[in-house]
């Protein structure tokens, strides 16, 4: 059963990354950031299920999720910083007061950088998905 659950988490992550790319192409950078955070969250939750056969914790905090995984100690400072930056995008995209403020917070350059950073992290995490 857990193999199917893990597969589902990974498929959801892939869908979110594809959706982030579509949002990037259409200039909706706020959603690029949010979907990139969701992509990494779902991969980490899939890895959690793979390693523990338990339901992942109800958190969106990427570092908190990663800390519970066997490879956490191998993360370098840059990777930890990437997790922390993506955490902010989940919070900002859900709790900023107005749409205009949210849209101003993430422009084209940052949207592209977030997407590339997310793709880099998904490639790095591929090793642990196998």
C-alpha positions in Angstrom: 0.0 0.0 0.0 2.7 2.5 0.9 4.3 2.2 -2.6 1.1 3.5 -4.2 0.9 6.3 -1.7 4.5 7.2 -2.4 3.9 7.1 -6.1 0.8 9.4 -5.7 2.9 12.0 -3.7 5.5 12.0 -6.5 2.9 12.3 -9.3 1.3 15.2 -7.4 4.7 16.8 -7.2 5.3 16.3 -10.9 1.9 17.9 -11.7 2.7 20.9 -9.5 6.1 21.4 -11.2 4.4 21.3 -14.6 1.8 23.7 -13.3 4.6 26.0 -12.0 6.1 26.0 -15.5 2.7 26.9 -17.0 2.4 29.8 -14.5 6.0 30.9 -15.3 5.2 31.0 -19.0 2.0 33.0 -18.4 3.7 35.5 -16.0 1.8 34.4 -12.9 4.9 34.4 -10.6 3.1 34.3 -7.3 1.8 30.9 -8.3 5.2 29.8 -9.6 6.5 30.3 -6.0 3.6 28.6 -4.4 3.6 25.6 -6.7 7.4 25.2 -6.3 7.0 25.1 -2.6 4.2 22.5 -3.0 6.4 20.5 -5.4 9.2 20.1 -2.9 6.7 19.5 0.0 5.1 16.6 -1.8 8.4 15.0 -2.8 9.5 15.2 0.9 6.2 13.8 2.1 6.5 10.9 -0.4 10.0 10.3 0.8 8.7 10.3 4.4 6.1 7.6 3.6 8.8 5.6 1.7 11.2 5.7 4.7 8.6 5.3 7.5 5.5 3.7 6.0 3.6 6.3 8.1 1.4 9.3 7.2 3.5 12.4 6.8 3.2 15.1 9.4 0.7 17.8 8.8 3.1 20.6 8.1 4.1 22.7 5.2 7.5 23.5 6.7 10.1 22.0 4.3 13.0 22.0 6.7 10.8 20.3 9.4 9.9 17.6 6.9 13.5 17.2 5.7 14.8 16.9 9.3 12.7 13.7 9.6 14.4 12.0 6.6 17.5 9.8 6.6 19.5 12.1 4.3 19.0 15.4 6.3 22.5 15.4 7.6 23.9 15.3 4.0 22.2 18.6 3.1 24.6 21.4 2.6 23.9 25.0 3.7 22.8 26.1 0.2 20.2 23.3 0.1 19.0 24.2 3.6 18.7 27.8 2.5 16.7 26.8 -0.5 14.2 24.9 1.7 13.9 28.0 3.9 13.3 30.3 1.0 10.6 28.0 -0.4 8.9 28.0 3.0 8.4 31.7 2.8 6.5 31.4 -0.5 4.0 29.1 1.0 3.3 31.5 3.8 3.3 34.6 1.7 1.1 33.1 -0.9 -1.5 32.1 1.6 -1.5 35.0 4.1 -0.5 38.3 2.5 -3.3 40.8 2.8 -4.1 41.6 -0.8 -3.6 40.1 -4.2 -1.8 43.2 -5.4 0.7 43.0 -2.6 1.3 39.3 -3.3 1.8 39.9 -7.0 4.3 42.7 -6.3 6.3 40.5 -4.0 7.4 38.2 -6.8 8.5 39.6 -10.2 9.8 38.0 -13.4 13.4 37.6 -12.3 12.5 36.1 -8.9 9.8 33.8 -10.5 12.4 32.4 -12.9 15.0 32.0 -10.2 12.5 30.2 -7.9 11.5 27.9 -10.7 15.1 27.0 -11.6 16.0 26.5 -7.9 13.0 24.2 -7.6 14.0 22.2 -10.6 17.5 21.9 -9.2 16.2 20.6 -5.9 13.8 18.1 -7.6 16.8 16.7 -9.6 18.8 16.4 -6.4 16.0 14.6 -4.6 15.6 12.1 -7.5 18.4 10.0 -5.9 16.4 9.4 -2.8 13.1 8.6 -4.6 14.6 5.4 -6.1 
